[in-house]
Amino acid sequence: MLGEYLKISVQSLKRRGLRSWLTMVGIIIGIAAVVSLISLSQGLEMAVAQQFQVLGVERITVQSRSLGFGPPGSSVAIPLDESDLNVVRRTRGVDIASGFLIEPVMVEVDDELSLEFVGSLPRDPVERQFIIDSNNYEIEYGRMLRSNDRYSVMVGYTYYDRPVLGKRLDVRDRIIIGGQEFTVIGVMKRSGSFQTDGSMVVNEDILREVTGNDDTFALITAKVQNVDEIDDVAERIRHELRRHRGDRVGQETFSVTTPQQLLDTFKTVLNVITVVVVGIAAISLVVGGVGIANTMYMSVLERTRDIGVMKAIGARNRDVLSLFLLESGLLGLAGGVIGVAIGLGFAWLVEFIAVTFLGVELLQAVITLPLVFGALLFSFLLGSLFGITPAISASRMNPVDALRKA
Amino acid sequence: MQKKAAAKKKTIPTKANNGNVIELDGVWKTYRMGDVRFHALRGATLRVKRGEFLAVMGPSGSGKSTLMNMIGCLDVPSKGVVHLNGKNIAKMTESGLAQIRGRTIGFIFQQFNLINSLTAKENVMLPLTFQGYSGGKREKLAESYLSLVGLSDKYQNKPTQLSGGQQQRVAIARALAGDPEVILADEPTGNLDSKSGETVLDFLKKLHKEKGTTIVLVTHDERVAKQANRLIYIKDGMIVKSLDEDTSKYLSEN
């Protein structure tokens, strides 16, 4: 019986041709927006999660931070230094800890100046290996930076891949970092982490020499002995540093973060964006739904005589009701199918543009079956929902009155 | 579905319906237009006997259509009682009445009233759909009834691709599809040329003669009414003459 109703509904939609298509526009736009957005944000979330995987989950990061009260500039962050690093090193549950110095430095290539981030490797072999591992430094061309190298620099893959500094860098090129000439001794492998791929690495003491920064770190990285205890260890580091730096609870001049926390923060931001855009899409969907309701009312009026005939030949109220509900549901579903197709196409286009022209690999469209089927089911239900009142008015028609409308 | 199909059998004449398929007792139908009341029917009493060929005649505005709606159980009277196979339709639920009406009465309209978006075959299948026949059975029945009315080559045609006479024959096939006890034809030849009209009338007569189907024919055309074996004349909402048997005699005298 449903199959026959389906056929009748499809026929009637087909007969109205252009009008059916126009009615779907609102639904198409709404569903396309929702689908493309969700697929992109899921892709972004996955890509970011991968980034964190690359960086490792057993790492705790300590950074200094200003309290941020009062007018801008009135509070200055107290940087982290060797004594803070020692506190972290001594904290129970910490396996290895190392300071990581990364500074923005003027880099000159063929008379072109540019501010680039330059990272550093410590002299201590254990800590050095730890930083190499956790930042995923591997060599593609040339060789790894050695601890006895002086004015040698290792560059991220991006500098080799594209002319970031006016020209592409390769092994044996000479560049000026902070007024000192360096030789490129290695190009690092593409790591997938944009932070690693887009930075240069020199030895720590050399970076201090060039920048004049004697003992502060941009951040302290600590590896925990047991990943399961990472939150406890982070809390302990927080406690120890608070004592060491004389901070009160809630007014710390530093922050201790675990990868999970960063991931959560990122997800929260992403969710807010998603909610806003989905909200806008919802408006489009409501407008589309009202369009469906309007079209269905027209359809009921136009087919009053058909309704009368169907009732005369044995259709019950609920038969007429389901016929019209099915029809409005199909109207929504058809809009949903087109909307999903456009949405996925748009998401792929954004991914293509991001990768091809911007070189951003974080934006990728992830299409999941629940997303596609959820969107389709939703559009069908939306159509049915907005078709309820017209369908009820059709089903309650008196056959005699309906037949009189010839 | 199976149950419904099995339950669908000809009602055997019982004490309750005295061999009458439809009974109207003192039926009034009053329409209110603002403060004015208009009585379309004023106490019509009528028995539609099983197996008869009944013609209802009357000028336009006489209440003919209202009477037909009552006979077809499409409307409920303002006063009086309508029995369909011995059951008071006022006491039936909407869906119950729709089902029984679908099974008992086959409608043929002056305007053909086919669903334009459906093919001839789909139109004939429609009443069977509402009665819950399975897909295969629906198709077979629809095809056999379309062949019966001589349209075996028009299964897939839409109504707009058919002539008036052909459309009315599709409508007849649709009316017959549910194997009803009564065919209720409202001016079935009113929109047809005389040749097509004759074909339709001949078909109804044949149906009555060979299958014993009860036929109620509403018309204002005496030549059409002549085909019946009983004639009812309605005027101002009242049945003014009821002639048993020799209808043609009455007609020729007037």
Interface residues (C-beta under 8 A of the other chain):
Chain A: M1 G3 E4 Y5 K7 I8 Q11 S12 K14 R15 R305 D306 G308 V309 M310 K311 A312 I313 G314 A315 R316 N317 R318 D319 N398 P399 V400 L403 A406
Chain B: M1 N69 G72 L74 D75 E94 S95 A98 Q99 R101 G102 R103 G106 F107 F109 Q111 N113 L114 I115 N116 S117 L118 E122 M125 L126 P127 T129 F130 Q131 G132 G135 R138 R174 A175 G178
